Every structure is written in structure tokens, then in C-alpha cells.
């Protein structure tokens, strides 16, 4: 008979092993640009450092991806059009610059009241969410994005600008 702790351990090992099979990026991800240390960005881009994720963090990222479908569903009654994937590629919306060295993606595009918006879905734990609410009440929306996590701001600024330009064409 397998005990709960052993079952959890086996599941965690399988999750990490599967994640580690994924290919490394051959580009600098837009989220990396928000890091406060230029050296860390350079080392990451040149594969000198590898972020090792544990099973818990991998599950959290997976949950975040699954939340995107809920957001699309919530937008359906008010949106004229929702494009979770780029219709030209059938893949996630992606923006690249500098011959593909810099790349970022967003979670979709949505048209509401005749205007197109890029969609970036983020999930937070309670502590992090409470910090966001406090920042927003003190500083407003833009400062909230900037102060909530520099990687979020870097990603959203780079991927958002390039994706928006392509969406308008």
C-alpha cells in the first residue's frame, strides 16, 4: 500500500522530471528585462544560470495557465472578439525583436467596444494580492504593475508594445 507522503513524492518527482525535459530558450525572455541586475540578465541569456523549479512552483505556473481559460469565458458576454491564439500561427501571441534574440508573449487579444486590448493573466497568492491592493490604493494602476514585480513590468512593457503594433497592422 502506498502512503500519501510517498504518493506526493512520486508525483513531485514526475512533475519536475517532465518540466526538465523542456528545451531551454534560445532567446532572452521579455520578463528577464525587468530584473534589477544587468549581470543576472546577461548570465541568464547565456545559460550560465538555470532556474531550478520545484514541483510546487511548476504546479502554480500550470494553474496560472489554466486560469486563462476562465478569463476568456468571463469576457465572452462583453467582448466582440476574443483571440487566445494568433490566428496566423495558431500559437500564443508572440513578439520578437533584434532578430529573435528578445522575445515575449501574451495571453491573448480581446476586442471590446471596437477597441483591441492585449490580455495578460496573472495569478497571485493572498499575501502577494494584498500587497498589490495596497500599492494600487497608494499609487494607482501603473505604479502597481511597476512595483509588484519588476519581471512583470518588463514582460508586459516589451511583449505588449510589440504585440500591440502587430495587432494594429
CNS distance restraints for C-alpha pairs under 8 A (distance, minus, plus):
assign (resid   2 and name CA) (resid   6 and name CA) 6.43 0.50 0.50
assign (resid   2 and name CA) (resid   7 and name CA) 6.50 0.50 0.50
assign (resid   3 and name CA) (resid   7 and name CA) 6.22 0.50 0.50
assign (resid   4 and name CA) (resid   8 and name CA) 6.10 0.50 0.50
assign (resid   5 and name CA) (resid   9 and name CA) 6.16 0.50 0.50
assign (resid   6 and name CA) (resid  10 and name CA) 6.17 0.50 0.50
assign (resid   7 and name CA) (resid  11 and name CA) 6.21 0.50 0.50
assign (resid   8 and name CA) (resid  12 and name CA) 6.07 0.50 0.50
assign (resid   9 and name CA) (resid  13 and name CA) 6.18 0.50 0.50
assign (resid  10 and name CA) (resid  14 and name CA) 6.21 0.50 0.50
assign (resid  11 and name CA) (resid  15 and name CA) 6.17 0.50 0.50
assign (resid  12 and name CA) (resid  16 and name CA) 6.25 0.50 0.50
assign (resid  12 and name CA) (resid  54 and name CA) 7.92 0.50 0.50
assign (resid  12 and name CA) (resid  55 and name CA) 5.11 0.50 0.50
assign (resid  12 and name CA) (resid  56 and name CA) 7.76 0.50 0.50
assign (resid  13 and name CA) (resid  17 and name CA) 6.07 0.50 0.50
assign (resid  13 and name CA) (resid  55 and name CA) 7.34 0.50 0.50
assign (resid  14 and name CA) (resid  18 and name CA) 6.07 0.50 0.50
assign (resid  15 and name CA) (resid  19 and name CA) 6.18 0.50 0.50
assign (resid  15 and name CA) (resid  55 and name CA) 5.86 0.50 0.50
assign (resid  15 and name CA) (resid  58 and name CA) 7.51 0.50 0.50
assign (resid  16 and name CA) (resid  20 and name CA) 6.06 0.50 0.50
assign (resid  16 and name CA) (resid  53 and name CA) 7.40 0.50 0.50
assign (resid  16 and name CA) (resid  54 and name CA) 6.45 0.50 0.50
assign (resid  16 and name CA) (resid  55 and name CA) 5.56 0.50 0.50
assign (resid  16 and name CA) (resid  58 and name CA) 7.58 0.50 0.50
assign (resid  17 and name CA) (resid  21 and name CA) 6.56 0.50 0.50
assign (resid  18 and name CA) (resid  22 and name CA) 7.32 0.50 0.50
assign (resid  19 and name CA) (resid  58 and name CA) 7.70 0.50 0.50
assign (resid  25 and name CA) (resid  29 and name CA) 7.94 0.50 0.50
assign (resid  26 and name CA) (resid 101 and name CA) 7.56 0.50 0.50
assign (resid  27 and name CA) (resid  45 and name CA) 6.81 0.50 0.50
assign (resid  27 and name CA) (resid 100 and name CA) 6.65 0.50 0.50
assign (resid  27 and name CA) (resid 101 and name CA) 4.70 0.50 0.50
assign (resid  27 and name CA) (resid 102 and name CA) 5.69 0.50 0.50
assign (resid  27 and name CA) (resid 103 and name CA) 6.45 0.50 0.50
assign (resid  28 and name CA) (resid  32 and name CA) 6.92 0.50 0.50
assign (resid  28 and name CA) (resid  44 and name CA) 7.91 0.50 0.50
assign (resid  28 and name CA) (resid  45 and name CA) 5.38 0.50 0.50
assign (resid  28 and name CA) (resid 101 and name CA) 5.85 0.50 0.50
assign (resid  28 and name CA) (resid 102 and name CA) 4.83 0.50 0.50
assign (resid  28 and name CA) (resid 103 and name CA) 6.18 0.50 0.50
assign (resid  29 and name CA) (resid  33 and name CA) 7.46 0.50 0.50
assign (resid  29 and name CA) (resid 102 and name CA) 6.04 0.50 0.50
assign (resid  29 and name CA) (resid 103 and name CA) 5.17 0.50 0.50
assign (resid  29 and name CA) (resid 104 and name CA) 5.62 0.50 0.50
assign (resid  29 and name CA) (resid 155 and name CA) 7.71 0.50 0.50
assign (resid  30 and name CA) (resid  34 and name CA) 7.75 0.50 0.50
assign (resid  30 and name CA) (resid 102 and name CA) 6.49 0.50 0.50
assign (resid  30 and name CA) (resid 103 and name CA) 5.66 0.50 0.50
assign (resid  30 and name CA) (resid 104 and name CA) 4.80 0.50 0.50
assign (resid  30 and name CA) (resid 154 and name CA) 6.18 0.50 0.50
assign (resid  30 and name CA) (resid 155 and name CA) 4.49 0.50 0.50
assign (resid  30 and name CA) (resid 156 and name CA) 7.83 0.50 0.50
assign (resid  30 and name CA) (resid 158 and name CA) 6.03 0.50 0.50
assign (resid  30 and name CA) (resid 159 and name CA) 6.49 0.50 0.50
assign (resid  31 and name CA) (resid  35 and name CA) 7.82 0.50 0.50
assign (resid  31 and name CA) (resid 104 and name CA) 7.35 0.50 0.50
assign (resid  31 and name CA) (resid 151 and name CA) 4.66 0.50 0.50
assign (resid  31 and name CA) (resid 152 and name CA) 6.11 0.50 0.50
assign (resid  31 and name CA) (resid 153 and name CA) 7.58 0.50 0.50
assign (resid  31 and name CA) (resid 154 and name CA) 5.28 0.50 0.50
assign (resid  31 and name CA) (resid 155 and name CA) 3.93 0.50 0.50
assign (resid  31 and name CA) (resid 156 and name CA) 7.62 0.50 0.50
assign (resid  32 and name CA) (resid  41 and name CA) 6.07 0.50 0.50
assign (resid  32 and name CA) (resid 151 and name CA) 5.95 0.50 0.50
assign (resid  32 and name CA) (resid 154 and name CA) 7.02 0.50 0.50
assign (resid  32 and name CA) (resid 155 and name CA) 7.28 0.50 0.50
assign (resid  33 and name CA) (resid  41 and name CA) 6.74 0.50 0.50
assign (resid  33 and name CA) (resid 151 and name CA) 6.75 0.50 0.50
assign (resid  33 and name CA) (resid 154 and name CA) 5.27 0.50 0.50
assign (resid  33 and name CA) (resid 155 and name CA) 7.08 0.50 0.50
assign (resid  34 and name CA) (resid 150 and name CA) 4.57 0.50 0.50
assign (resid  34 and name CA) (resid 151 and name CA) 4.25 0.50 0.50
assign (resid  34 and name CA) (resid 152 and name CA) 7.02 0.50 0.50
assign (resid  34 and name CA) (resid 153 and name CA) 6.24 0.50 0.50
assign (resid  34 and name CA) (resid 154 and name CA) 4.06 0.50 0.50
assign (resid  34 and name CA) (resid 155 and name CA) 6.97 0.50 0.50
assign (resid  35 and name CA) (resid  40 and name CA) 7.46 0.50 0.50
assign (resid  35 and name CA) (resid  41 and name CA) 6.80 0.50 0.50
assign (resid  35 and name CA) (resid 150 and name CA) 5.89 0.50 0.50
assign (resid  35 and name CA) (resid 151 and name CA) 5.78 0.50 0.50
assign (resid  35 and name CA) (resid 154 and name CA) 7.79 0.50 0.50
assign (resid  36 and name CA) (resid 150 and name CA) 7.34 0.50 0.50
assign (resid  37 and name CA) (resid  41 and name CA) 6.62 0.50 0.50
assign (resid  38 and name CA) (resid  42 and name CA) 6.26 0.50 0.50
assign (resid  39 and name CA) (resid  43 and name CA) 6.07 0.50 0.50
assign (resid  40 and name CA) (resid  44 and name CA) 6.05 0.50 0.50
assign (resid  41 and name CA) (resid  45 and name CA) 6.16 0.50 0.50
assign (resid  42 and name CA) (resid  46 and name CA) 6.24 0.50 0.50
assign (resid  43 and name CA) (resid  47 and name CA) 6.15 0.50 0.50
assign (resid  43 and name CA) (resid  48 and name CA) 4.99 0.50 0.50
assign (resid  43 and name CA) (resid  49 and name CA) 6.03 0.50 0.50
assign (resid  44 and name CA) (resid  48 and name CA) 5.94 0.50 0.50
assign (resid  44 and name CA) (resid  49 and name CA) 5.38 0.50 0.50
assign (resid  44 and name CA) (resid  50 and name CA) 7.00 0.50 0.50
assign (resid  53 and name CA) (resid  57 and name CA) 6.06 0.50 0.50
assign (resid  53 and name CA) (resid  58 and name CA) 6.37 0.50 0.50
assign (resid  54 and name CA) (resid  58 and name CA) 6.36 0.50 0.50
assign (resid  55 and name CA) (resid  59 and name CA) 6.10 0.50 0.50
assign (resid  56 and name CA) (resid  60 and name CA) 6.30 0.50 0.50
assign (resid  57 and name CA) (resid  61 and name CA) 6.30 0.50 0.50
assign (resid  58 and name CA) (resid  62 and name CA) 6.19 0.50 0.50
assign (resid  59 and name CA) (resid  63 and name CA) 6.10 0.50 0.50
assign (resid  60 and name CA) (resid  64 and name CA) 6.22 0.50 0.50
assign (resid  61 and name CA) (resid  65 and name CA) 6.40 0.50 0.50
assign (resid  62 and name CA) (resid  66 and name CA) 6.38 0.50 0.50
assign (resid  63 and name CA) (resid  67 and name CA) 6.27 0.50 0.50
assign (resid  64 and name CA) (resid  68 and name CA) 6.96 0.50 0.50
assign (resid  64 and name CA) (resid 121 and name CA) 7.66 0.50 0.50
assign (resid  64 and name CA) (resid 122 and name CA) 6.64 0.50 0.50
assign (resid  64 and name CA) (resid 123 and name CA) 5.75 0.50 0.50
assign (resid  65 and name CA) (resid  69 and name CA) 7.88 0.50 0.50
assign (resid  66 and name CA) (resid  70 and name CA) 7.46 0.50 0.50
assign (resid  67 and name CA) (resid  71 and name CA) 6.51 0.50 0.50
assign (resid  67 and name CA) (resid 121 and name CA) 7.68 0.50 0.50
assign (resid  67 and name CA) (resid 123 and name CA) 7.90 0.50 0.50
assign (resid  68 and name CA) (resid  72 and name CA) 6.34 0.50 0.50
assign (resid  68 and name CA) (resid 107 and name CA) 7.26 0.50 0.50
assign (resid  68 and name CA) (resid 121 and name CA) 6.20 0.50 0.50
assign (resid  69 and name CA) (resid  73 and name CA) 6.27 0.50 0.50
assign (resid  70 and name CA) (resid  74 and name CA) 6.23 0.50 0.50
assign (resid  71 and name CA) (resid  75 and name CA) 6.21 0.50 0.50
assign (resid  71 and name CA) (resid 121 and name CA) 7.85 0.50 0.50
assign (resid  72 and name CA) (resid  76 and name CA) 6.32 0.50 0.50
assign (resid  72 and name CA) (resid  82 and name CA) 7.19 0.50 0.50
assign (resid  72 and name CA) (resid  84 and name CA) 7.72 0.50 0.50
assign (resid  75 and name CA) (resid  79 and name CA) 5.72 0.50 0.50
assign (resid  75 and name CA) (resid  82 and name CA) 7.88 0.50 0.50
assign (resid  76 and name CA) (resid  80 and name CA) 7.87 0.50 0.50
assign (resid  76 and name CA) (resid  81 and name CA) 7.96 0.50 0.50
assign (resid  76 and name CA) (resid  82 and name CA) 7.44 0.50 0.50
assign (resid  78 and name CA) (resid 112 and name CA) 6.83 0.50 0.50
assign (resid  79 and name CA) (resid 110 and name CA) 6.66 0.50 0.50
assign (resid  79 and name CA) (resid 111 and name CA) 5.75 0.50 0.50
assign (resid  79 and name CA) (resid 112 and name CA) 4.81 0.50 0.50
assign (resid  79 and name CA) (resid 113 and name CA) 7.59 0.50 0.50
assign (resid  80 and name CA) (resid 110 and name CA) 7.67 0.50 0.50
assign (resid  80 and name CA) (resid 111 and name CA) 5.45 0.50 0.50
assign (resid  80 and name CA) (resid 112 and name CA) 5.64 0.50 0.50
assign (resid  80 and name CA) (resid 113 and name CA) 7.29 0.50 0.50
assign (resid  80 and name CA) (resid 114 and name CA) 7.65 0.50 0.50
assign (resid  81 and name CA) (resid 110 and name CA) 5.73 0.50 0.50
assign (resid  81 and name CA) (resid 111 and name CA) 5.07 0.50 0.50
assign (resid  81 and name CA) (resid 112 and name CA) 7.36 0.50 0.50
assign (resid  82 and name CA) (resid 108 and name CA) 7.41 0.50 0.50
assign (resid  82 and name CA) (resid 109 and name CA) 6.01 0.50 0.50
assign (resid  82 and name CA) (resid 110 and name CA) 4.44 0.50 0.50
assign (resid  82 and name CA) (resid 111 and name CA) 6.42 0.50 0.50
assign (resid  83 and name CA) (resid  87 and name CA) 7.51 0.50 0.50
assign (resid  83 and name CA) (resid 108 and name CA) 5.53 0.50 0.50
assign (resid  83 and name CA) (resid 109 and name CA) 5.08 0.50 0.50
assign (resid  83 and name CA) (resid 110 and name CA) 6.08 0.50 0.50
assign (resid  84 and name CA) (resid  92 and name CA) 7.00 0.50 0.50
assign (resid  84 and name CA) (resid  93 and name CA) 7.78 0.50 0.50
assign (resid  84 and name CA) (resid 107 and name CA) 6.21 0.50 0.50
assign (resid  84 and name CA) (resid 108 and name CA) 4.09 0.50 0.50
assign (resid  84 and name CA) (resid 109 and name CA) 6.28 0.50 0.50
assign (resid  85 and name CA) (resid  89 and name CA) 7.80 0.50 0.50
assign (resid  85 and name CA) (resid  90 and name CA) 5.69 0.50 0.50
assign (resid  85 and name CA) (resid  91 and name CA) 5.17 0.50 0.50
assign (resid  85 and name CA) (resid  92 and name CA) 4.74 0.50 0.50
assign (resid  85 and name CA) (resid  93 and name CA) 5.90 0.50 0.50
assign (resid  85 and name CA) (resid 107 and name CA) 7.76 0.50 0.50
assign (resid  85 and name CA) (resid 108 and name CA) 6.08 0.50 0.50
assign (resid  86 and name CA) (resid  90 and name CA) 5.42 0.50 0.50
assign (resid  86 and name CA) (resid  91 and name CA) 5.64 0.50 0.50
assign (resid  86 and name CA) (resid  92 and name CA) 5.92 0.50 0.50
assign (resid  86 and name CA) (resid  93 and name CA) 5.18 0.50 0.50
assign (resid  86 and name CA) (resid 108 and name CA) 7.73 0.50 0.50
assign (resid  87 and name CA) (resid  91 and name CA) 7.67 0.50 0.50
assign (resid  92 and name CA) (resid 105 and name CA) 6.76 0.50 0.50
assign (resid  92 and name CA) (resid 106 and name CA) 6.99 0.50 0.50
assign (resid  92 and name CA) (resid 107 and name CA) 6.70 0.50 0.50
assign (resid  92 and name CA) (resid 108 and name CA) 7.20 0.50 0.50
assign (resid  93 and name CA) (resid 105 and name CA) 5.43 0.50 0.50
assign (resid  93 and name CA) (resid 106 and name CA) 5.56 0.50 0.50
assign (resid  93 and name CA) (resid 107 and name CA) 6.76 0.50 0.50
assign (resid  93 and name CA) (resid 108 and name CA) 6.32 0.50 0.50
assign (resid  93 and name CA) (resid 163 and name CA) 7.12 0.50 0.50
assign (resid  94 and name CA) (resid 103 and name CA) 7.07 0.50 0.50
assign (resid  94 and name CA) (resid 104 and name CA) 5.71 0.50 0.50
assign (resid  94 and name CA) (resid 105 and name CA) 4.16 0.50 0.50
assign (resid  94 and name CA) (resid 106 and name CA) 6.59 0.50 0.50
assign (resid  94 and name CA) (resid 159 and name CA) 7.27 0.50 0.50
assign (resid  94 and name CA) (resid 163 and name CA) 6.68 0.50 0.50
assign (resid  95 and name CA) (resid 103 and name CA) 5.59 0.50 0.50
assign (resid  95 and name CA) (resid 104 and name CA) 5.30 0.50 0.50
assign (resid  95 and name CA) (resid 105 and name CA) 5.95 0.50 0.50
assign (resid  95 and name CA) (resid 159 and name CA) 5.67 0.50 0.50
assign (resid  95 and name CA) (resid 162 and name CA) 5.45 0.50 0.50
assign (resid  95 and name CA) (resid 163 and name CA) 5.42 0.50 0.50
assign (resid  96 and name CA) (resid 100 and name CA) 5.23 0.50 0.50
assign (resid  96 and name CA) (resid 101 and name CA) 7.34 0.50 0.50
assign (resid  96 and name CA) (resid 102 and name CA) 5.55 0.50 0.50
assign (resid  96 and name CA) (resid 103 and name CA) 4.28 0.50 0.50
assign (resid  96 and name CA) (resid 104 and name CA) 6.50 0.50 0.50
assign (resid  96 and name CA) (resid 159 and name CA) 7.95 0.50 0.50
assign (resid  96 and name CA) (resid 162 and name CA) 7.34 0.50 0.50
assign (resid  97 and name CA) (resid 101 and name CA) 6.50 0.50 0.50
assign (resid  97 and name CA) (resid 102 and name CA) 5.21 0.50 0.50
assign (resid  97 and name CA) (resid 103 and name CA) 6.44 0.50 0.50
assign (resid  98 and name CA) (resid 102 and name CA) 6.19 0.50 0.50
assign (resid 103 and name CA) (resid 159 and name CA) 7.26 0.50 0.50
assign (resid 104 and name CA) (resid 155 and name CA) 6.62 0.50 0.50
assign (resid 104 and name CA) (resid 158 and name CA) 6.98 0.50 0.50
assign (resid 104 and name CA) (resid 159 and name CA) 4.72 0.50 0.50
assign (resid 105 and name CA) (resid 159 and name CA) 5.62 0.50 0.50
assign (resid 105 and name CA) (resid 163 and name CA) 7.83 0.50 0.50
assign (resid 106 and name CA) (resid 118 and name CA) 7.13 0.50 0.50
assign (resid 106 and name CA) (resid 119 and name CA) 6.37 0.50 0.50
assign (resid 106 and name CA) (resid 120 and name CA) 5.54 0.50 0.50
assign (resid 106 and name CA) (resid 156 and name CA) 7.93 0.50 0.50
assign (resid 106 and name CA) (resid 159 and name CA) 6.64 0.50 0.50
assign (resid 106 and name CA) (resid 160 and name CA) 7.18 0.50 0.50
assign (resid 106 and name CA) (resid 163 and name CA) 7.83 0.50 0.50
assign (resid 107 and name CA) (resid 118 and name CA) 7.62 0.50 0.50
assign (resid 107 and name CA) (resid 119 and name CA) 5.34 0.50 0.50
assign (resid 107 and name CA) (resid 120 and name CA) 5.09 0.50 0.50
assign (resid 107 and name CA) (resid 121 and name CA) 6.57 0.50 0.50
assign (resid 108 and name CA) (resid 118 and name CA) 5.96 0.50 0.50
assign (resid 108 and name CA) (resid 119 and name CA) 4.89 0.50 0.50
assign (resid 108 and name CA) (resid 120 and name CA) 7.05 0.50 0.50
assign (resid 109 and name CA) (resid 116 and name CA) 6.68 0.50 0.50
assign (resid 109 and name CA) (resid 117 and name CA) 5.59 0.50 0.50
assign (resid 109 and name CA) (resid 118 and name CA) 4.48 0.50 0.50
assign (resid 109 and name CA) (resid 119 and name CA) 5.43 0.50 0.50
assign (resid 110 and name CA) (resid 116 and name CA) 5.61 0.50 0.50
assign (resid 110 and name CA) (resid 117 and name CA) 5.28 0.50 0.50
assign (resid 110 and name CA) (resid 118 and name CA) 6.42 0.50 0.50
assign (resid 110 and name CA) (resid 119 and name CA) 6.91 0.50 0.50
assign (resid 111 and name CA) (resid 115 and name CA) 5.32 0.50 0.50
assign (resid 111 and name CA) (resid 116 and name CA) 4.32 0.50 0.50
assign (resid 111 and name CA) (resid 117 and name CA) 6.21 0.50 0.50
assign (resid 112 and name CA) (resid 116 and name CA) 6.53 0.50 0.50
assign (resid 112 and name CA) (resid 117 and name CA) 7.73 0.50 0.50
assign (resid 117 and name CA) (resid 164 and name CA) 7.91 0.50 0.50
assign (resid 118 and name CA) (resid 160 and name CA) 6.83 0.50 0.50
assign (resid 118 and name CA) (resid 163 and name CA) 7.75 0.50 0.50
assign (resid 118 and name CA) (resid 164 and name CA) 6.95 0.50 0.50
assign (resid 120 and name CA) (resid 156 and name CA) 7.66 0.50 0.50
assign (resid 124 and name CA) (resid 128 and name CA) 5.76 0.50 0.50
assign (resid 124 and name CA) (resid 129 and name CA) 5.54 0.50 0.50
assign (resid 125 and name CA) (resid 129 and name CA) 6.00 0.50 0.50
assign (resid 126 and name CA) (resid 130 and name CA) 6.04 0.50 0.50
assign (resid 127 and name CA) (resid 131 and name CA) 6.39 0.50 0.50
assign (resid 128 and name CA) (resid 132 and name CA) 6.34 0.50 0.50
assign (resid 129 and name CA) (resid 133 and name CA) 6.30 0.50 0.50
assign (resid 130 and name CA) (resid 134 and name CA) 6.25 0.50 0.50
assign (resid 131 and name CA) (resid 135 and name CA) 6.19 0.50 0.50
assign (resid 131 and name CA) (resid 148 and name CA) 7.76 0.50 0.50
assign (resid 132 and name CA) (resid 136 and name CA) 6.09 0.50 0.50
assign (resid 132 and name CA) (resid 144 and name CA) 6.27 0.50 0.50
assign (resid 132 and name CA) (resid 148 and name CA) 6.29 0.50 0.50
assign (resid 133 and name CA) (resid 137 and name CA) 6.19 0.50 0.50
assign (resid 134 and name CA) (resid 138 and name CA) 6.24 0.50 0.50
assign (resid 135 and name CA) (resid 139 and name CA) 5.69 0.50 0.50
assign (resid 135 and name CA) (resid 140 and name CA) 7.08 0.50 0.50
assign (resid 135 and name CA) (resid 143 and name CA) 7.36 0.50 0.50
assign (resid 135 and name CA) (resid 144 and name CA) 5.35 0.50 0.50
assign (resid 135 and name CA) (resid 147 and name CA) 7.65 0.50 0.50
assign (resid 135 and name CA) (resid 148 and name CA) 7.84 0.50 0.50
assign (resid 136 and name CA) (resid 140 and name CA) 4.49 0.50 0.50
assign (resid 136 and name CA) (resid 141 and name CA) 5.58 0.50 0.50
assign (resid 136 and name CA) (resid 143 and name CA) 7.26 0.50 0.50
assign (resid 136 and name CA) (resid 144 and name CA) 5.28 0.50 0.50
assign (resid 139 and name CA) (resid 143 and name CA) 5.67 0.50 0.50
assign (resid 139 and name CA) (resid 144 and name CA) 6.72 0.50 0.50
assign (resid 140 and name CA) (resid 144 and name CA) 6.20 0.50 0.50
assign (resid 141 and name CA) (resid 145 and name CA) 6.53 0.50 0.50
assign (resid 142 and name CA) (resid 146 and name CA) 6.37 0.50 0.50
assign (resid 143 and name CA) (resid 147 and name CA) 5.88 0.50 0.50
assign (resid 144 and name CA) (resid 148 and name CA) 5.65 0.50 0.50
assign (resid 145 and name CA) (resid 149 and name CA) 7.13 0.50 0.50
assign (resid 145 and name CA) (resid 152 and name CA) 7.05 0.50 0.50
assign (resid 145 and name CA) (resid 153 and name CA) 5.82 0.50 0.50
assign (resid 146 and name CA) (resid 150 and name CA) 6.10 0.50 0.50
assign (resid 146 and name CA) (resid 152 and name CA) 7.59 0.50 0.50
assign (resid 146 and name CA) (resid 153 and name CA) 5.21 0.50 0.50
assign (resid 148 and name CA) (resid 152 and name CA) 7.54 0.50 0.50
assign (resid 149 and name CA) (resid 153 and name CA) 6.68 0.50 0.50
assign (resid 150 and name CA) (resid 154 and name CA) 6.11 0.50 0.50
assign (resid 151 and name CA) (resid 155 and name CA) 6.05 0.50 0.50
assign (resid 152 and name CA) (resid 156 and name CA) 6.00 0.50 0.50
assign (resid 153 and name CA) (resid 157 and name CA) 5.96 0.50 0.50
assign (resid 154 and name CA) (resid 158 and name CA) 6.20 0.50 0.50
assign (resid 155 and name CA) (resid 159 and name CA) 5.75 0.50 0.50
assign (resid 155 and name CA) (resid 160 and name CA) 7.65 0.50 0.50
assign (resid 156 and name CA) (resid 160 and name CA) 5.20 0.50 0.50
assign (resid 156 and name CA) (resid 161 and name CA) 7.93 0.50 0.50
assign (resid 157 and name CA) (resid 161 and name CA) 5.99 0.50 0.50
assign (resid 158 and name CA) (resid 162 and name CA) 6.43 0.50 0.50
assign (resid 159 and name CA) (resid 163 and name CA) 5.87 0.50 0.50
assign (resid 160 and name CA) (resid 164 and name CA) 5.83 0.50 0.50
assign (resid 161 and name CA) (resid 165 and name CA) 6.29 0.50 0.50
assign (resid 162 and name CA) (resid 166 and name CA) 6.44 0.50 0.50
assign (resid 163 and name CA) (resid 167 and name CA) 6.08 0.50 0.50
assign (resid 164 and name CA) (resid 168 and name CA) 6.24 0.50 0.50
assign (resid 165 and name CA) (resid 169 and name CA) 6.71 0.50 0.50
